[in-house]
Amino acid sequence: MRILPEVIKNLFRKPFTHKYPYQPIVLPHGFRGDFSWDREKCVFCEECERICPVGAIRVDRGDVKKFEVDMGKCIFCAECEKACPKDAIRLEEKITPVEIERSRTIRKLQ
């Protein structure tokens, strides 16, 4: 019978959830969300690939320089952002779009 007072108390409280998308979600300062990369700033030093703890970043310094991020593996730790000497990588304060298919989680940036 200890649960009955809790039930009655919660009947008159506001809900803890947001009514998304009708109410906007306020993200906290420092939120690590969507991944962005600036090709003009990048020197393809591969430091981000070396520092990534889960191996989500792949840098190819061949004839056609490529930069790939597997957003399915990324844990949003921001170690790549800290390690980048030219500030070419940023984790922005916005929510990352969700992909259902595994093949679509890899972002090939050129």
Phi, psi and omega in degrees: 000000178288341182282334183301316177297325178294317179298314181294320179296319182285343177295333185252009178264159173288151177290152179276346184271159176265148178268061180290137008267007182287328175246131180291147178270128178269115181275142180289155178298135180088007179298131179259104185243239188299140183273130174230147184224135181251111183296324182295326180277332187291135176251007178054047181280349179068013179295322179296322179294320180292323187276339184297118185290338182249000178070037182276346183251136176230127179243129178244117182262025181290203180300314176256107183290131182232153179223120182236139176233124176269100183291344175287332178268331187302133179253009175056043180277343179068018176292325178294322179296319179290325185280340184293119182287340184249009181055041180276343182249134177220142170257109188278160180274061173213157186284135178285131177295143183270136176249139180271320181275133182299323183293339182268001181278344181273122177262115177265107183255131180228000000 
